[in-house]
Amino acid sequence: MPLDTLKLPGVLGPDLGKELLLALDLAKAAGHEVVKFRTSGKLGIEMKPGDEPVTAADRAASEIIVQGIRGVFPNDAVISEEMEVDPDAMSAPRCWLVDPIDGTKDFIRGGDGFAVMIGLVRDGKPVLGVVHQPTIERTFFVSPGTGAFVAHAGSVTSLSVSIVGSATEARLVASASHRTPDIDRVKTELGIVDELNVGSVGIKLCLIAAGQRDLYVNPAARTKAWDTCAPEAILLASGGRLSDLFGDPIDYRGELAHRRGLVASNRWIHDEVIAKVGPLFAHYR
């Protein structure tokens, strides 16, 4: 959708407006580029450490976004999954965190469960986020001070989490590519029967922000700051909550890796989930 549509009273807030419009533009441009790569079939797939795939599309999208940010905000730190990380970047007053294709395996398979993600951390807190699904032209974003929104099919709609108040009633969203038997342990402990599988971490959190899902539990230590920054900003602005498996907030000034797992929820069930699930994974403490 044209980004001019987003410049509506009540959507574009007074804080970080320039940054938001830039992130929306760059996410859309990068998304267009990765779809072109997939259509051409020339993905140039390689394997990174940890048996994770990376494609030429990942690198091209990263270059578009990083160069775009540096061209407008040259004093900001920028970290992308597909570039060498400056060890001092995480401690900068403002640090952009970029995942050019979140859900690369789904991208390679030809699915829609991947996203271009751009987030901004200010003083250690995620304050801005864009999660763009290019194949279906759906964009989740947060306008600081105004709220979280989704742009899709020519309209912009505000986001709000569900009011589900019991973990047993929660609609779980889990990984499509990295699902392990630990998820079955979580479901058994919480009494959950409803599960949806999605590739991108960012899309999972945005579905909770939109009230379409209620809970995401990731017991693994595979995710990093670029996986959570943008969608956490959106989730928080929608009324939700993200923590590690033990209820502690995510640290964006420490190391990149989230070594104590993740729990995202509509906030109403968060404490119950932590109390029941945390002991299952006490070895991560």
Buried (B, 14 or more C-beta within 10 A) or exposed (E): BEEEEBEEEEBBBEEBBEBBBBBBBBBBBBBBBBBEBBEEEEBEEEEEEEEBBBBBBBBBBBBBBBEBBBEEBEEBBBBBBBBEBEEEBBEBEBBBBBBBBBBBBBBBEEBBBBBBBBBBBBEBBBBBBBBBBBBEBBBBBBBBEBBBBBBBEEEBEBBBBBEBEEBEBBBBBBBBBBEEEBBEBBBEBBEBEEBBBBBBBBBBBBBBBBBBBBBBBBBBBBBBBBBBBBBBBBBBBBBBBBBBBBBEEBEBEEEBEBEBBBBBBBBBBBBBBBEBBBEBBEEBE
